[in-house]
Amino acid sequence: MSTPRSTPISAPPPAGAPAMAILRLLACFLLVAAVAAAGARVTQPEIAGWYAGLHKPAFPPPDGVSPTGWPVLYPLRAVALWRLWEDPAGPARRSALFWFLAQLALNALWSPVFFGAHALWTGLAIIVLLVFALAMTLRAAFAVDKLAGWLLVPYMAWICFATSLNLAIAVLN
């Protein structure tokens, strides 16, 4: 296992490396933004009608919190992915990238199932898998790059809260 990187690599980059790093950062933002856009496309039309009509527990966030929270969480996730991608190749990096992409796929799947298909219990199963995949992502990320791991902690907190909300909504409906 490699020693986690907590600061940028100090060796001078090869010629052309800064341009490639910027392209990889852009690719990370585009990938995470694509997942965000796909989720929003399914979620937004359901908020005022179907979701508003559900029985909810006493602890859902106010209406404006979720739309303002995600614009913070998605860039943090994109930078974390980029930092993992920038780490030298090896088994630890491969594991971190695998788990990152797995949790990203589960995140992309949750909105169409919960909001699109109105499948509360299936959505709960997906978000529980997401919590597991995200825990594995954090474990792997901290082994590779401590800052990348810390960038994902707010997302884990939000997903754990969303899981409890999903469970409560499923039980109440």
URFENHU-V680270 format. One record per helix or strand of 3 or more residues. SS is the DSSP state (H for helix, E for strand). FROM is the first residue (numbers start at 1). TO is the last residue. Records with the same first field share a line. If there is no record, write none. Layout:
SS=FROM-TO + FROM-TO
This chain:
H=17-51 + 63-86 + 91-116 + 120-144 + 146-172
